[in-house]
Each structure stands twice: as C-alpha cells, then as structure tokens.
Amino acid sequence: MNVSATQPAPVDGVKPRAGARFTGDPLFKALVVMTGIGVLLVLGAIIAVMTLGGLPAFRAFGLHFLVTAIWNPVTQHFGAAAPVFGTLASSALALLIAVPLAFGTAFWLTALAPPVLASVIGMAVQLLAAVPSIIFGMWGFFVLVPPMAHYVQPMARHLFGHVPGLSALVAGAPFGTGLLTAGLVLAIMIMPSITAVMRDVFTSMPTVLRESAYGLGATRWEVMRQVVLPWSRQGVVGGIVLGMGRAMGETMAVTFVIGDSNHIGWSLFAPANTIASLIALEFPESPAGSLKLASLLALGAILMAISFITLWCSRILLARGEAQAGKRS
C-alpha cells in the first residue's frame, strides 16, 4: 500500500500527524464567499431602499423630476435638475483643480524630492487625507469665503465682465459662497487621496523603466509622458475615480460654502446646491411618507446612478486604452 497517497504531503518540511484533516481551506473559502455575498446584499439593500422610497416622486412628477429645477415644499413641487447640476459642476471644478496638483505632487515625491523631504511631505499628505470633512467646510467658510467675496469675484468681474462669453461666468452678487468656492474646498479634500493612490502606483513602477528612459537621453517631461503615464494609467484613473466619488458624495464641507440655492446658471460665483447637501439640509424636516421625503430618496437613487455611470465610463476608457496599447505593441 502506498503510504504517500493516503497521507497529506509535508508542508515546508513539517510532517502532519497521521489522520489529521486540513479544514482551514474550506472554512476560509466559506468565509470569503459569505463576505462577497454580504457586500452584494448590502449594495442591493441600499439600491432597493433608495429606489423604492423614491418611486412616489417619480410617479408624481415622471421624467419632469429630472429636468425641473424647482424645489418648493410649500407647493409640493420638487425637481432634481438643480442639485444634479450643482453636484456635477462642483465635482468637475474640483477635479480640474485637484488632478494636476495631485499628479505633480506624486511625481515629485517619487522621482524628484530628496528622500527625507519626501517622507515628511508624504506623511503630511496622509494626515491631510484624514482630516474630517466638516473641518474643511469650516475652514473654507472662514478662510476662502471672505477673499472670494471681497477680492476674487470683484477682480474677475473687472477683468472679464465685459468679455463676451466670459461675463456670464463671473456674474452675480459677491456673496463669496458658490460653485467655485465649493470646487476649491472639494479639490483640497480629494487631492490627498488622489496623491496617495498615484504615489503608491508610481512607487510600484519598476525602477529600470525610468532609468532606461533617462539612459536613452529622455528628459523628465518625456519620462513622465511616455513612460510613467502609460505604465500607471490604470492606477491614475482609479485614483481620479476615487476622488470624484468622494467629491460627488461630500456633504458637510459643501454645505458650508456652496450657498444652498436651487439655481442653475453659468456663473461660477452663484450660490447653488448639490444632491448630498440638499439631502442633509432637508431630510430632518421631511415627515415619513411625505412627497418631500420620497423626492429626497429619489435624489439619493440618482446620485448612486451617477456614481455607477462614472465608474462604468472609467472602465470603458481603461479597456480602450489597454486595447490601443496592445495594438501598438
């Protein structure tokens, strides 16, 4: 009889006891499967609560709920256009400001900065990412809002107020709160997270690739554009999507500085609203079973749909980029 066929094989030179059974793998597999199913159940429960709770609003207003900018609890007339516009506009402004700064910071920390200075600034970036959002909101209200009202918007109106096409971007009373202020606060909030992701991606990049490019005579800009970016495309896009998700779902920081106005306009300085800030402000005053509460739940479902669409678009862009890279190679 072949003993080796009936006994478990030794692992790292350690012989198992006779008759011992290994139950760790099935148990671990069961735990992992339960974890994955649990994530799906939680996600499904959230979608179900938002969608079923918002059905009365969609039944009452139909598709006009998506294109109407009116939010009037007195007349029980609600629309999602204004908060959706504020969410997309403030998030876009935040990404336009944060992504170049985050990429430059990450590249400098991994390729140009002295090791001692890079470790200190890297730790500062991580600490900045851990600051609560309400602190950013309070800081923005006391630090950013006054200069925006007294200096930035008056100067912008003086320079661009008579330029066709640009005058609409600087129109409005100088309140200091508005889309641009919210975009600045969101950019400061999401930049550390994007920087941390990009830094990890750049650090994991094989050093031989960068050194080979320098050895062939490439400049730092050419190395970044032709070596670093193509190699780390997936991680960079992942960091941007992560920052965009936080920007679209941010609540308290935006509530402090956006102005709380259901308004759609071209001005960067006009008060506005986002889905998250509107829900935070209106939810405590919405009685159970009311049309207002259903409209807020419908806004939550719309925000989740926007997040899913954004993630789906990013995956499509990544797939196309990898396919084009494969064709070139």
N, C-alpha and C positions, 0 to 999 in steps of 0.2 A: 504493500500500500504506500502510496506517495504521500509523505507527511507534509511536504511543502504545499501540496494542493489543498490541504484541509486547514492549514493554519495561516493566519494573516502574515503578510510579508513584513519583515522588520523595517522600521522607520528610523533613519539616521543611526543605525547600529543598535537600536534598542529593541529587544525581542519582546513581543506581547505575551501575556500569560496565556496558558493553554485554556481554550474555551472562552476567552474574552471576546466580547462583541463590541464593535465600534458603533455607538448610537449618536455620535456627535454630528455627523454629516446629515442624517435625516432630520434631526432636530433643528440644525441650523437652516436647512432648506425650508422647513416648515415655517420658521420664524421670518425668513426673508420673504416667502410668499405671502404670509399674513401682513407683513409691512407694506408690500406693494399693493395688495388688495385694500388695505386700510387707507392708503393715500387716494386710491381711486374712489373709495366710498366717501371720504371727506370732500373731495372735489365735486363728486356728484351731488352730495347733500347741499353744498354751497350753491351750486348752479340751480338745483331744484328750489331752494328757498327763495333765491333772487327772482327766478323766472315765474314761479307760481305766485309769489307775492306781488309781482308787477303785472300780472295778467289783467286785473281790473283797470289799470291805467291804459294798457294797450287796447282793451275792449272799449273803453270810454272815448279815447281820442284817436285810435287807429294809428296809421302811419304819420298823421299830423303831429303826433307826440315827438317824432324825431326831428321835425323841421320847424317846430314852433318855439319861439324864444320867450314866450310869456310864462311867468311863474307868479300866479296871483291866487293865494289861498282864500281870499275873500270871495271871489267869483268861482272858485274851484276849477280854475283853468290852468293847466300845467303843461310845460313843454321842455324838451331836453336839449334843444339846439344851443342855447346859451352856455350851459355848463359843459357840454361836449366841446364846443368851440374853445372855451377857456382852458379845458384840460389839454387839448391838442396844441393850442398856441403856446401855453406856458411850458409844456414839455419840449416842444420844438425849440423854443428860445433857450431853454436850459441845456439841451444837447448841443446846440450851436456854440454855446459858450464853454461847456464843460469838456467836450470831447477833445478839441485841440489842446487845451490845457492839461488834461489827463494824459494824453499821448505824449506830449512833450515832457511832462514830469516823469513818466515811467521810463521813457527812453533815456533821459538824463540820469536818472537814478541807476540804471542798469549798464549804461555804456560810457558815461562821461564823468559822473561825480566821483570824487575820492571816496574810498570805502567808509571812512569814519563819518564823513558828512552824509553819505548815502544812508547809512544806518540810522542816523539821528533824524533826518528828514523822513525816511520811511516809517519810523516809529511815530512821528508827528502826523503823517497821513493816516495811519491806522487809528490813532487817537481821535482824529477829526471825524473819521467814519463812525466812531462810537458815540459821538455827541447826540443826545436826543433831539428829535426834530422840533420840539416846542422851543428849545433853546435857540435854534436857528431862526425860528419865527420871531421870538422876542428881540434877538439881536438885529434882525432885518428891520423890525419896526422902529427901533430906536437909533439905528446907525445908518440904514440905507434910505428910509422914507424921507427924513428931512432934507438930505442933499438932493434927492430926486425931485422934491417939490421946489426947492429954492434955487438950485443951480442947474441940474441936468436938463430938466424939461424946458425952463426958460431959455437956456442956451441953444437947445435943439430947435425950439420954435424960432429963435432969432436967426439961426443959420439955414434952416430948411423950411420955414413956414411959408415962404413964397415960391418954393420949388415945386413945379407940377409933379404930382405923383408921390412926392415925399411929404407934402404938407399934411396929408391925411394921417401919416404915421406919428406925427408929433402934435396932433390937435387935442383939445380938451383942457379942462381946468387943471392947474398944478396941485393935485392932491398928494402926490408922492406915492400913493398906492396904485397898483395897476399890473398889467401883464408883464411889463419889463422888470419891475421890481420882484414880482413872483418868480420870473425866469432867472434872475440873478441869485435869489435865495436858493432855488432848486439846483442851480448849477453848482453853487458852493456845497450843497448837500451831497449831490451824486458824484462829484469829481473824485473824492477819496475812494469811493467804491470802485469806480471805473479804473482809477490809477492802480489800485491794489491788484485787480484782475490782470491788467496789462503788464504790470511789473512781474507778476508770477509767470506769465506767458513768456515774456522776454528773458527772464532768468532761466527758464527751462529750455530755451533755444540752445542748440549745440554751439559752443564757442568757436569750433572750427569753421562754421559757415561764415560768421562775421570776420574772423581773422583771415580767411581765404579771400574774402572780398577786399579787405584792406591790403592784402598782399598783392592783389592784382591791380592796385592803384586806385580803387574806388574811394570817393570822398564819403564823409559821414552822411550827407544827404542821399547819395546814391546807395549806400548800405541800408539806410532806413527805408528807402523807397523800393529797392529792388531785391533786398534780402529779408529784412526784418518784417515788413508788412506782408509779403506773400506767405512767409512761413507761419506767421502768427495771426493770419486772417480770422480763423475761426475763434480764437480766444479774444481777439479785439472786438469782433461782432458780439460775442457773448457778453463781454463787459459793457458794451453800449446798450444792449437789450436789458441787462440787469439794471443799469442806471435809468433807462427810460421807464422801466416798470415801476421803480421807486418814485420817479418824478410824477407819473400819471396817478399813482395811488397816494401821494403825500397829502396829508390833511391839515394838521395844525400849523405848520410853517407857512403854507399857502394862505390859510385863513387869516393870519395876521397881516399880510401885506398885499393881498390881491384886491381888496376893496369891497367885496361882497355886493356885486351888482349884476343882475341878469341882463347883460348887454352884449351885443355883437357889433363890433366895429373894427376899423383898421388901425386905430390909434394904439401905440404901444404903451401909452401912459394912462389909458382909460381904465377905470375900475371894471372888474369882471368877476367871474366865478368859475369854479371847477366842480366836477361831479363830487369829489371827495369833500371839498369844503362846504358845498351846499348840503350834503347829507349830514355832515357834522353839525351844521347850524340849525337845520330844520327838523332833524329826527326827534330831538327831545320834545318838540311841540306838536308832534303828529300822533293823534289818538289811534288806537288799534282799530283796524277795519276801515279807516278813512281812505278817501281817494288820494289824499296827500301822501300818506304812508305808502300806498301802492305805487305812486309816482316815484318816490324815493327808492323803493326796491327795484323798480324798473330802471332807474338810473344806475343802480349797482349792477344789474344784469348787463346794461350797455357798456359799463366800464370793463367788466370781465370780457365781453365780446371784443372790445377794442384791444385789450391785452393779448387775447388769443390770436387775433388777426395780426398784430405786430410780431408776435413770436413766429407765426406761420410764414410771414413775409421774410423775416430774417433767415429762416431755414431755407427758403427757396433761393434767396440771394447766395447763401453759402453753398448750396448744391450747384448753382450755376457757376460760381467761381471755381469750385473744385473741378467741375466738368471742363471748363475752359483751360484750367491749368493742366489737366490731363491731356487735352488735345495738343497743347503747346509742347508738352514733354514728349 
